[in-house]
Amino acid sequence: MSHERSQSPRELKMLNDPIPKVTLEMAIPTIVAFLITSIYNLADTYFVSSLGTNATAAVSVNQSLDQIIMMGGSLLAIGANSYIARLLGAGQKERATHVLSTAWFTAGLFGALILVFGTLFMHPLVRLLGATSTCEEYSIQYATYVLMVAPFMSTSFVMNQCLRAEGSAMLSMIGMGFGGILNCFLDPIFIFHFGLGVAGASMATAISKLVSFGILIYPYFSGKSLLKISPRLIRLDKEIYYQIISVGSSSLLRNGLAVISAIILNNIAGSISDSVLAGIGVSTKIMMFPFGIILGFGSGYQPVAGFNWGARRFDRVKECYDFAWKFAVFGSILMGLLLAIFAVPIIHLFSVADPEMQRIGALCIRLQCLALPVHAWVAMVNMLCGALGFAGWAIILATSRQGTCFLPIIFPLAALLGGNGIASVQAIADLLTLIPGTIILRLAIKRIRREEAAWLDGTEIKI
């Protein structure tokens, strides 16, 4: 069975290198990038925590603003990643270039809309996100500069994902990683040296996002990438948007539900106390480390699976998933044990004078560590569905963690257990996702076998 493709070294690697080798080569730079992103998200909270619990709560509230910006960017980025990987696997490079440019400029437009409307409605925005009267002003200070770089953030998501789709995970890591490292250095300078407080943390984040954007866009204009970005390459093609949105909608819905869940969680926690709000916010950012590793690994294996699916290498698609879920679950067990053991000293780094914040934060970390292996496995099933273009199943799984398995239990748990219920809701929701994950995996395996049989019989499948 021949395939029309240019057989570049990157493409040959995807098709011929051992699955563990190529998956880890793709995943490790992605994991590093996610870890650095987690570090600089946590750096803001760490340095701001010295300004008091109210300031810490404000930064935690504004995590939802990042997720709002991420919603549109990730819709286009994840969808384009999957479609481009499949197109490159099928040798359709020109079509892949049109997909990239279309997604990139659409993401820029989305970011510009967030900038305009977020700035116009700043006060109601931060209150909606969960800011209390005691931390509202801090929230506005932080949101101001983040909104200014919203267009650059949303287009960076697209470039980051599409570099991975073409096998350039290292370039993606450099772009995301350097900005994150820079933020860690800028935070204390702006917050303390210049005395700008929470606004300084926001400025440092904004500058770091701009630097990441500059690094990520460089390969596309220097000839170091397989694909190009240009207004002339935009195609307002229904099929392109369908492919992007059908797969990317799982990410959109996941992030949208994450925003809704975070807003509800913040408002309930804030109604109890700023200590509970800060404890939940800090523990969420700490858990971004294992979640980032899992997501980074999944994002590394996803284009490998998608590329081989496009190339009709069904044997490698199945081998890729088998390796991915075993590696992810084993790694999550190790990470969960480590974090659970050191939960108390870690949370103490962010508050030395607020026992309630420390207690809620440590409880939340430990409970989520218990559910971490389930989260890792479901994430790999979800990534498989996205990689192969099984959009409906990807949407169901993407919306379960902070949607169908989360929203129905948050109010009863909060009413029955108060702060402890809020701390436990995400862990319980993660365990519940095991049910849809098991059902969808069985359906996905049947679909793969059906497509393989059709290909062997000489029937073309749709990329």
Buried (B, 14 or more C-beta within 10 A) or exposed (E): EEBEBEEBEBBEBBBEBEBEEBBBBBBBBBBBBBBBBBBBBBBBBBBBBBBBBBBBBBBBBBBBBBBBBBBBBBBBBBBBBBBBBBBBBBBBBEBBBBBBBBBBBBBBEBBEBBBEEBBEEBEEBBBBBBBBEBBBBBBBBBBBBBBBBBBBBBBBBBBBBBBBBBBBBBBBBBBBBBBBBBBBEBBBEBBBEEEBBBBBBBBBBBBBBBBBBBBBBBBBEEEEBBBBBEEEBBBEEEEBBEBBBBBBBBBBBBBBBBBBBBBBBBBBBBEBBBBBBBBBBBBBBBBBBBBBBBBBBBBBBBBBBBBBBBBBBBEBBBBBBEBBBEBBBEBBBEBBEEBBEEBBEBBBEBBEEBEBBBBBBBBBBBBBBBBBBBBBBBBBBBBBBBBBBBBEBBBBBBBBBBBBBBBEBBEEBBEEEBBBBBBBBBBBBBBBBBEBBEEBBEBBEEBBEEBBEEBEEEEEEEB
